Amino acid sequence: MRLISLLVCLLALGACATHPGKVDPVRYASDARPVLATTEAGTVRGVEGAGVRAFLGVPFAQPPVGALRWRAPQPVPAWDGVRDARRLGSDCTQAIGRRAILGGGGGIVVGSEDCLYLNIYGPAGADRASPVMVYIPGGAFTIGAGANYDPSLLAREQGRVVVTLNYRLGALGWLAHPGFQADGEGYGGNFGLMDQLAALQWVHRNIAAFGGDPGNVTLFAESAGAWSACYLMTSPGSEGLFQRVIMQSGGCLEPSSLVSAEATARAGPEFARSLGCADGPAQAACLKGLPAWRVQRAPSVREGLNGHGSWGPVHTDATVPENPAVAFHEGRFTRVPVIIGTNRDEGRLFANEVKDVDRYQKETIWMYGDVGERVLARYPVGPDGPAYAIAEHFTDQRFACPSQALRRQLARYVPVWGYEFADRNAPFVLPKRIVGLDLGAYHASELAYVFGTSWIFADVKRFTPEQKALSARMRGLWAGFGQKDFGPDWPRVEGAGPVRVFQPQGDRLDDNFFERRHCDFWDGTPFGAVH
């Protein structure tokens, strides 16, 4: 979507500038004390205080630098002595800017290639095999880090060991090129996904040392992280690494985001030429010799999460052997229970540049081509104005209907639960007069409720008593998923529904999600979910 706004810039800037995952209230608590844990590579020193135990900046793979750029992540060498794990590791290299977030190049580059770290949070005194929750952050595959989120409340209140992680972003994470085959690892295009898989494998081998149960892992993820989790379910390497999955706003059956490694590799030489690397057998080596900041500022020329000129995972390679849509249809995936949901107003976060009807019509035709006139007829501009209209069809086509299709597909094989987050008064850090529209239940607004802690978009101090209660319900359900007392009043999906609608005044069940989100209309277009 081409609607780049102040809000997207805020997401980009804040994702790097704010790191609530450093958990200062834990590190500087009056009762803070050092704690040790021993991993397969050596001993790490974390901190325990205020009811939480935290180990920050723990490496799960070697730094992917030099000869290891655009290679699969490699194991961490053993170290002597005790490694400090009381401070965050670096975010992965990422370009911050209006165009850069969607792969359009430019921006200010921050972070480091030496970034394959994870953070572990658990209840104080964790000496038993507690359930584990592993979170994959979002950010359009171009920005973000595990440290952008504070899981300390989940750890303390719910008795969970929670892990957040980094993975390679932008071109460093998702570039494919024919020359990469010389390393024996295929075309590439999935280095960020390989990082996520390596982190999950590390958790499986090491989390017991931090009080976690490696056989009781919930993988939860939002936006690009949820797209990744969807792909990971179809990766043979994922078997046994997680026992359930929660996908928040990740419609991985959306057609423009389903691309093969071979197809994306065909665009690799063009990307290299844009950076001054001439065609020929040395082109891949030229790319590997460039400064990371130059690579990350170059615009994508491949298909990805947002169509042409973006980044994201690929299929039909060693990591993801076939198109996820085919794998899910045929039942070839890691068969675990799943929760799949979206937010009522996903698209409003991206829509405030559409200020008049002419812009609305032109943007819609640009997005959907020959189908654009039908979209305009189905989503006329109402009294709220054109920004709300474009946000509505973007929400339906990009998030709601692909997630509904995924629920229906997976429910043929595994237990599935569906939800829609619908708090239209969800807090946001900027006032409406600056944003330009009422954001409602915007993209990523549920994260403050799931974690129960503030982050770049939302300050939980603004929660009303009813919103606090909603947050408590969602934290309990996310942490309790797969446990014996999970959601007795939340029925599983059978066919098209129901979905649980989360709202402060009390949750409800909805059997009409498919009709309400116009999924019948989208299924009749080339932009409908791939079934």
C-alpha positions in Angstrom: 0.0 0.0 0.0 1.4 3.4 -1.0 -0.2 5.4 1.9 2.9 6.4 3.8 2.0 8.7 6.7 3.3 10.3 9.8 2.1 7.2 11.7 4.3 4.9 9.6 7.3 7.2 10.2 6.5 7.1 13.9 6.5 3.3 13.8 9.9 3.3 12.1 11.5 5.8 14.3 10.1 4.5 17.5 10.9 0.9 16.7 14.6 1.7 17.0 14.5 4.6 19.5 12.5 2.9 22.2 13.4 -0.4 23.9 11.1 -1.2 26.8 12.6 -4.7 26.6 15.6 -3.4 28.5 13.3 -3.6 31.6 14.9 -0.9 33.7 12.4 -1.5 36.5 13.9 -5.0 36.8 17.5 -4.1 36.3 17.4 -1.2 38.8 14.9 -2.7 41.3 15.7 -2.3 45.0 16.0 -6.1 45.3 18.0 -6.6 42.0 20.6 -9.2 42.2 22.7 -11.1 39.6 21.6 -14.6 38.4 23.4 -17.2 36.3 22.3 -19.7 33.7 24.4 -22.1 31.6 23.8 -22.4 27.9 25.5 -24.9 25.5 28.0 -22.2 24.6 28.8 -20.9 28.2 27.4 -19.2 31.3 25.5 -15.9 31.2 24.8 -13.5 33.9 21.3 -11.9 34.1 19.4 -9.9 36.7 16.5 -10.7 38.9 14.4 -8.0 40.6 10.8 -6.8 41.0 9.5 -10.4 40.6 11.2 -10.9 37.2 14.3 -12.7 36.0 15.8 -11.3 32.8 18.7 -12.3 30.5 19.2 -9.8 27.7 21.3 -9.9 24.6 22.0 -13.6 24.6 23.5 -14.7 21.2 21.7 -17.5 19.4 23.9 -17.5 16.3 27.2 -16.0 15.1 27.2 -12.5 13.8 26.3 -12.8 10.1 29.1 -10.5 8.9 31.9 -10.8 6.4 31.8 -14.2 4.7 28.6 -15.1 6.7 26.5 -12.3 5.2 23.6 -13.9 3.2 24.4 -17.3 4.7 22.4 -19.5 7.0 23.0 -18.6 10.7 25.9 -20.5 12.3 26.2 -21.8 15.9 27.7 -19.6 18.6 31.2 -20.6 19.5 31.8 -21.5 23.2 33.2 -18.8 25.4 35.2 -18.9 28.6 34.0 -17.3 31.9 30.7 -15.6 32.4 29.1 -13.5 29.6 27.1 -10.4 30.7 23.4 -10.6 29.8 22.1 -7.5 31.5 22.1 -5.3 28.5 20.4 -5.6 25.2 22.2 -6.6 22.0 22.1 -4.4 18.9 19.0 -4.2 16.7 19.5 -5.6 13.2 20.6 -3.1 10.6 17.5 -1.2 9.3 16.7 1.8 7.3 14.3 4.4 8.9 12.3 6.6 6.5 9.0 7.3 4.8 9.7 5.0 1.8 12.2 2.7 3.5 9.7 0.9 5.7 7.9 -0.7 2.7 11.2 -1.4 0.9 11.3 1.8 -1.2 14.9 2.7 -0.2 16.5 5.7 1.4 16.2 6.6 5.0 18.6 6.7 8.0 20.3 3.4 8.7 20.7 2.3 12.3 21.5 -1.0 14.0 24.2 -3.5 13.3 24.8 -6.7 11.3 26.0 -8.2 14.6 22.4 -8.6 15.9 21.4 -12.2 16.3 20.4 -12.0 19.9 17.4 -12.9 22.0 16.0 -11.8 25.4 14.6 -14.1 28.0 12.2 -13.0 30.8 10.8 -15.3 33.5 9.3 -15.1 36.9 11.7 -14.6 39.8 13.0 -17.8 41.3 12.1 -19.7 38.1 13.5 -23.1 38.9 10.8 -25.3 37.4 9.8 -26.2 33.8 7.4 -23.3 33.1 5.5 -22.9 29.8 7.4 -20.9 27.3 6.2 -18.1 24.9 8.4 -17.1 22.0 7.5 -13.8 20.3 8.5 -12.8 16.7 8.2 -9.0 16.3 6.7 -7.3 13.2 7.8 -4.3 11.1 7.1 -5.0 7.4 10.3 -7.2 7.3 12.3 -3.9 7.3 12.3 -2.6 10.9 11.9 -3.7 14.4 13.5 -5.7 17.2 12.6 -8.0 20.1 13.6 -5.2 22.5 10.7 -3.0 21.3 8.4 -5.0 23.6 8.4 -5.5 27.4 7.1 -9.1 28.4 7.9 -8.7 32.1 4.3 -8.6 33.1 3.5 -11.8 31.2 6.5 -13.4 32.9 5.6 -12.3 36.4 1.8 -12.4 36.4 1.3 -15.5 34.2 4.4 -17.5 35.3 5.7 -17.8 31.8 9.2 -17.8 30.4 9.0 -15.3 27.5 11.6 -15.0 24.7 11.8 -12.1 22.2 14.2 -12.3 19.3 15.9 -10.4 16.4 16.2 -11.4 12.8 17.8 -9.9 9.7 15.8 -7.3 8.0 15.5 -5.6 4.5 17.9 -6.7 1.9 20.2 -8.3 4.5 17.4 -10.6 5.5 15.4 -11.2 2.3 17.6 -10.7 -0.8 17.7 -13.6 -3.2 20.3 -13.8 -6.0 21.4 -16.6 -8.4 25.0 -16.1 -7.2 24.2 -17.2 -3.7 23.9 -20.8 -5.0 27.6 -21.0 -5.0 27.5 -21.3 -1.2 25.3 -24.4 -1.5 22.3 -22.8 0.2 20.1 -22.0 -2.8 19.0 -18.7 -4.0 18.5 -17.1 -0.6 15.6 -14.9 0.2 14.8 -16.4 3.6 17.8 -15.4 5.8 15.5 -13.7 8.3 13.3 -16.8 8.4 16.4 -18.9 8.9 17.3 -16.7 11.9 13.9 -17.2 13.4 14.3 -21.0 13.0 17.7 -20.9 14.5 16.4 -18.9 17.5 13.6 -21.5 18.0 16.2 -24.3 17.8 18.3 -22.5 20.4 15.3 -22.2 22.7 14.6 -25.9 22.3 18.1 -26.8 23.3 18.7 -24.2 26.0 15.5 -22.9 27.6 15.5 -25.5 30.4 18.5 -23.7 31.9 16.3 -20.6 32.2 13.4 -22.4 33.9 11.4 -23.1 30.7 9.9 -26.3 29.4 11.1 -27.0 25.8 8.2 -29.3 25.2 5.6 -26.6 26.0 6.3 -23.6 23.7 3.8 -21.1 22.3 5.0 -19.2 19.3 3.2 -15.9 19.1 3.8 -13.1 16.6 2.3 -10.0 15.0 2.2 -8.5 11.5 5.4 -9.5 9.6 6.2 -11.8 12.6 2.8 -13.5 12.1 3.5 -13.9 8.3 6.8 -15.5 9.4 5.1 -17.8 11.8 2.8 -18.9 9.1 5.7 -19.8 6.8 7.5 -21.5 9.7 4.5 -23.8 10.1 5.2 -25.2 6.6 9.0 -25.5 7.3 10.1 -29.1 8.0 12.7 -27.7 10.4 10.0 -26.5 12.7 8.7 -29.9 13.8 8.9 -30.2 17.6 10.0 -26.6 18.2 6.6 -25.3 19.2 3.4 -26.8 20.4 1.0 -24.0 19.4 0.9 -20.8 17.4 -0.8 -17.4 17.8 -0.9 -15.3 14.6 -1.9 -11.7 15.1 -2.6 -9.7 11.9 -0.6 -11.9 9.6 -2.7 -12.8 6.5 -0.1 -15.0 4.8 -2.6 -16.3 2.2 -2.8 -12.8 0.7 -1.7 -13.5 -2.9 0.8 -10.7 -3.6 3.0 -11.8 -0.6 3.3 -15.4 -1.8 6.5 -15.5 -4.0 9.0 -18.2 -4.8 12.8 -18.0 -4.2 13.5 -18.6 -7.8 11.3 -15.7 -8.9 12.7 -13.3 -6.4 16.3 -14.4 -7.4 15.7 -13.2 -10.9 15.5 -9.7 -9.6 18.8 -10.1 -7.6 21.1 -8.9 -10.4 19.1 -5.8 -11.0 19.3 -5.0 -7.2 23.1 -5.6 -7.4 23.5 -3.3 -10.4 21.7 -0.5 -8.6 24.6 -0.7 -6.1 27.3 -0.6 -8.7 28.0 -4.4 -8.8 28.5 -5.4 -12.5 27.0 -8.5 -13.9 29.1 -11.6 -13.9 30.3 -14.4 -11.6 31.8 -11.9 -9.1 28.5 -10.0 -8.6 27.5 -11.8 -5.4 31.0 -11.2 -3.9 30.7 -7.5 -4.8 27.4 -7.3 -2.8 29.0 -9.0 0.2 31.8 -6.5 0.2 29.5 -3.4 0.3 28.9 -1.5 3.6 25.7 -2.6 5.3 24.2 0.9 5.2 24.4 1.1 1.4 22.7 -2.3 1.1 19.9 -1.3 3.4 19.3 2.1 1.7 18.8 0.5 -1.7 15.2 0.0 -2.9 13.8 -3.5 -3.3 13.1 -4.6 -6.9 11.6 -7.9 -6.0 8.1 -9.0 -5.0 7.4 -9.2 -1.3 5.0 -8.5 1.5 3.5 -5.4 -0.2 3.9 -6.6 -3.8 6.6 -5.2 -6.1 9.4 -3.3 -4.4 9.1 -4.8 -0.9 10.7 -7.6 1.2 9.5 -10.8 2.9 9.9 -14.5 3.0 9.8 -16.8 0.0 8.8 -20.4 -0.7 10.0 -23.4 -2.7 13.5 -23.5 -1.1 15.2 -25.6 1.5 13.5 -23.8 4.4 10.0 -23.6 3.0 9.7 -26.4 0.3 6.4 -25.4 -1.2 3.9 -22.6 -1.4 2.3 -22.3 2.1 -1.2 -22.1 0.5 -0.6 -25.5 -1.1 1.0 -26.9 2.0 -2.0 -25.9 4.2 -4.5 -27.1 1.7 -2.8 -30.5 1.5 -2.1 -30.8 5.2 1.6 -30.7 4.9 2.5 -28.5 7.8 3.4 -28.6 11.5 0.1 -29.7 12.9 -0.4 -27.8 16.1 -3.3 -25.8 17.5 -3.5 -22.2 16.4 -5.2 -18.8 17.2 -5.6 -16.5 14.2 -6.9 -13.0 14.4 -7.0 -9.5 13.1 -7.9 -6.0 14.3 -11.2 -4.2 13.4 -9.4 -1.2 11.8 -6.0 -2.5 10.6 -5.8 -0.1 7.7 -6.4 3.2 9.5 -2.8 3.3 10.6 -1.8 3.8 7.0 -4.6 5.9 5.6 -4.3 9.5 6.8 -2.8 10.7 3.5 -6.1 10.1 1.7 -7.8 13.4 2.3 -10.2 13.7 -0.6 -12.3 11.5 -2.9 -10.0 12.0 -5.9 -7.0 10.6 -4.0 -9.2 7.8 -2.7 -10.2 6.8 -6.3 -6.7 7.1 -7.7 -5.2 5.1 -4.9 -7.8 2.4 -5.2 -7.4 2.0 -8.9 -3.6 1.9 -8.4 -3.9 -0.8 -5.9 -6.4 -3.1 -7.7 -6.2 -2.1 -11.4 -9.1 -3.5 -13.4 -10.9 -4.5 -10.2 -10.6 -1.0 -8.8 -14.0 0.2 -10.1 -15.7 -2.7 -8.4 -13.9 -2.0 -5.2 -15.0 1.6 -5.3 -18.6 0.5 -5.8 -18.4 -2.0 -2.9 -16.7 0.6 -0.6 -18.2 4.0 -1.3 -17.1 7.0 0.6 -19.4 7.6 3.6 -19.9 10.5 5.9 -16.6 9.8 7.7 -14.6 10.5 4.6 -12.3 8.8 2.1 -9.5 7.8 4.6 -12.0 5.5 6.4 -13.2 4.0 3.1 -9.7 3.1 1.9 -8.8 1.8 5.4 -11.8 -0.5 5.3 -11.1 -2.2 2.0 -7.4 -2.5 2.9 -8.3 -4.1 6.2 -10.6 -6.6 4.5 -8.4 -7.5 1.5 -5.0 -7.5 3.2 -5.7 -8.9 6.7 -9.3 -10.0 7.6 -10.1 -12.2 4.6 -6.7 -14.0 4.3 -6.9 -14.7 8.0 -10.4 -16.0 7.7 -9.3 -18.3 4.8 -6.4 -19.5 6.8 -8.6 -20.4 9.8 -10.9 -22.3 7.5 -8.0 -24.2 5.9 -6.3 -25.1 9.1 -9.5 -26.1 10.9 -9.7 -29.1 8.5 -6.6 -30.5 10.3 -6.0 -28.9 13.7 -7.9 -27.0 16.4 -8.3 -23.4 15.5 -9.6 -20.4 17.3 -10.4 -17.0 15.7 -10.6 -13.5 17.0 -11.1 -9.9 16.1 -9.7 -7.1 18.3 -12.3 -4.4 18.3 -11.5 -1.8 20.9 -12.1 1.4 18.9 -10.8 3.5 21.7 -7.4 1.8 21.9 -4.9 4.3 23.2 -2.4 5.9 20.8 0.5 8.2 21.6 -0.5 11.0 19.3 -3.8 13.0 19.6 -6.4 12.8 16.8 -5.8 16.4 15.7 -2.2 15.4 14.7 -3.1 12.0 13.3 -6.0 13.3 11.2 -8.5 10.5 11.8 -9.8 8.3 14.5 -7.5 5.2 14.4 -10.0 2.9 16.1 -8.7 -0.6 16.6 -5.6 0.1 14.4 -2.9 -2.3 13.2 -0.8 -3.4 16.2 -3.2 -1.8 18.8 -3.7 -5.2 20.4 -0.1 -5.5 21.5 -0.4 -3.2 24.5 -3.2 -5.5 25.7 -1.4 -8.7 25.1 1.8 -7.6 26.8 0.0 -5.3 29.3 2.9 -2.9 29.0 3.6 0.3 27.1 5.5 0.5 23.8 6.1 3.1 21.1 2.4 3.3 20.0 0.5 3.0 23.3 0.8 4.0 26.9 -1.1 1.6 29.1 -1.5 4.3 31.7 -4.3 5.6 29.5 -6.3 2.3 29.9 -9.7 2.7 31.3 -10.8 0.2 34.0 -12.7 -1.7 31.2 -9.6 -1.7 29.0 -7.5 -3.0 31.9 -9.9 -5.8 32.3 -9.8 -6.6 28.5 -6.0 -6.6 28.7 -6.1 -9.0 31.6 -8.4 -11.3 29.7 -6.2 -11.3 26.6 -3.0 -11.9 28.6 -4.6 -14.8 30.4 -5.8 -16.3 27.1 -2.5 -15.9 25.3 -0.5 -17.3 28.2 -3.1 -20.0 28.9 -3.4 -21.2 25.2 -2.9 -24.9 25.1 -3.0 -25.3 28.9 -5.8 -27.3 30.6 -7.8 -24.2 31.7 -7.8 -22.4 28.3 -10.9 -20.5 27.2 -13.9 -22.6 28.0 -16.1 -19.9 26.6 -14.2 -19.5 23.4 -15.4 -22.1 20.8 -13.2 -23.5 18.2 -13.6 -22.5 14.5 -15.8 -24.8 12.5 -16.0 -23.8 8.9 -16.5 -20.0 8.7 -16.7 -19.2 12.4 -17.2 -18.2 15.1 -14.6 -15.5 16.0 -14.3 -14.0 19.4 -14.7 -10.2 19.3 -12.5 -8.6 22.0 -14.0 -5.4 23.3 -13.8 -3.5 26.6 -17.6 -3.7 27.3 -17.4 -7.5 27.1 -16.4 -10.0 24.5 -18.9 -11.6 22.1 -18.9 -14.3 19.5 -19.5 -13.5 15.8 -20.6 -16.1 13.2 -20.8 -13.5 10.4 -17.2 -12.4 10.0 -16.9 -13.7 6.4 -19.9 -11.7 5.3 -19.2 -8.6 7.4 -15.6 -8.3 6.0 -16.8 -8.7 2.4 -14.7 -11.9 1.9 -17.2 -13.2 -0.7 -16.4 -10.1 -2.8 -12.7 -10.5 -2.5 -12.8 -14.2 -3.3 -14.3 -13.3 -6.7 -11.2 -11.2 -7.6 -7.5 -11.9 -8.2 -6.9 -10.2 -4.8 -8.7 -12.8 -2.8 -7.0 -15.1 -0.4 -5.2 -18.1 -2.0 -7.2 -21.2 -0.9 
